[in-house]
Amino acid sequence: MSNAAVLMLCNVVDLSILKALQVLIIQTFSEIREQVLLFRQQRMSQFDRIYRKILLTKFFTKGWGKPEDLKRIFEFRKILSNREKCQHLIPEDYPIHIEKESIQKDYKILEGHFESPLKSLLPGIMPKSTEIARFQVILPNQWKTNLKPVCLHLAGTGDHYFWRRRNFMALPLLKEGIGSIILENPYYGTRKPKEQLRSSLHSVSDLFVMGGALILESKALFHWCERQGFGPLGITGISMGGNMASLAATNWHKPISLIPCLSWSTASSVFTQGVMSGAIPWEVLQRQYYADEIYEKEIRELLVSPEDHYKSAYSIGQEFARTATDLTSDNDYEGIHFQLDKKLGNLSLETSSAASQKQQSRSIKKNEANQARNQNIDSIENPTASVMHNNYESENQTGSTGQVFSKSSRSDQNLLDNISKQNDSQSRSYATNSISKSLVQKLKHPQVERSTVISKSSVEKESSTILQQKAVDFMRGVMDECTHLGNFSIPVDTELIIIIAAKHDSYVPRDNVLNLSNLWPGSEVRYIDTGHIMAFIFNHNVFRQAVIDSFKKQIKKYYS
């Protein structure tokens, strides 16, 4: 080989080595970057968890609330969620009283009150202290244009009175020519029941009363704004206030700017997956749910969750039922551990070694269990539910705009009700019902054959965990029923919606729930690279900018 050929070969080898080194360096830096991002995510999410642990307050310490109240609320939700049905629920001249006006250098503050419309629509549902709605109006002394844009601000968890929203949102927005109305939530500030500790709502039903009241009170204030010549109109809120603002916007019959901050499509993930789930006394909820069968036999039948229609909960339930039957067919009770998968909300079962039994007894029990299993699977595998589910999805895809999961025709409504009942009875309940009943029976009647004797403590542990899972499932169901935006009408113009979300939010998990931008096509989602608490503390400028941008969109589209 000539010297020139050797030199050329060396150059080629050197070039290959350099390219390999370059690729290796790029891959190394990419891996380092991913690790740094992962560390930041974990750190931000961890801060949310640490902050929640510092707060010792508990929510829903008195349980679910009165069953009759829950039934009334859920029935009323069916009306409230349909914008067309309740368009005239609040008269345009609904009485609003201004009791005080104070003039500052560049702005003025009005203070007013009115009776919450929910008081007359659902008599007796509101505590006395919550029946009068109080609000402040922050207006510039001189409007910048002939338009008078006004944004309504709803309170997040712990946001009592007016000062926080006034100083961090309303007054800065005045510089952009946007006025504000600050509405005090029921159960907060001057509307807080005397026996309530800070923001700790006593019952789950209190949250739904708060939501229903705010929807109607916002509607009354929007009518008042139009009578005063204010417009365009908008609504915003942070955290819980963001979800409440979204619910209120679905009920307004005209285009409106909507800016939900640090909230998502449903509150169910907040209380079953997020760090707030640790602030709930599940033992209390579990005892109430088990003690009164009305929760499962009557109230559960009223629940509608959009999540059920989009996910294969039916097939998940079938798989769980088969797995549970397989495990129990050998009487392998001892060592079965139920673990709650918080991401999917399902039960997974892990088995350890079964107690040794005589071969003859084992085969007899196996045959009996197999016969029972075949009967169970025959009853579970109902093809009608699957056909109905597919029919519903095809109907929904070709349906008109408006409410996503409630059709105007009676036949569609009946179909929806049937699907809801199938989902509730099959994908959530049938497996845990059959197992928990058998376990409870064993606790009540311990006189069994020696070959089937099981550890009482093991059964009690398993039964307790199943009941806890039922409480979690019921919580998910009631929260979806009243707070899931898929159960409500779509806002008139989704292009005016700007959603602010924290990428690493441990308070409002977005995993395994419907994407809000999919529920509201045309809306915009802006992400903050932080957790929930840090976003709330340091990013009010981001929230305000979203309000400003949404109003600009509305002015350009409807007022130019």
FENHUWO-V23038 format. One record per run of one state. SS is the DSSP state (A for helix, B for strand, O for the rest). FROM is the first residue (numbers start at 1). LEN is the number of residues. Records with the same first field share a line. If there is no record, write none. Layout:
# FENHUWO-V23038
SS->FROM-LEN  FROM-LEN
This chain:
# FENHUWO-V23038
O->1-2  55-4  60-7  81-16  104-3  116-1  122-6  131-1  141-7  149-1  155-8  175-4  184-5  192-12  228-3  232-1  239-1  252-5  262-6  273-2  281-1  292-2  303-3  311-2  329-8  342-4  351-8  381-2  398-12  445-5  453-3  484-1  488-6  503-13  520-4  529-3  539-1  560-1
A->3-52  67-14  117-5  128-3  163-12  189-3  204-24  240-12  268-5  275-5  282-10  294-9  306-5  313-16  359-22  383-15  410-35  450-3  456-28  485-3  494-3  516-4  532-7  540-20
B->59-1  97-7  107-9  132-9  148-1  150-5  179-5  231-1  233-6  257-5  280-1  337-5  346-5  497-6  524-5
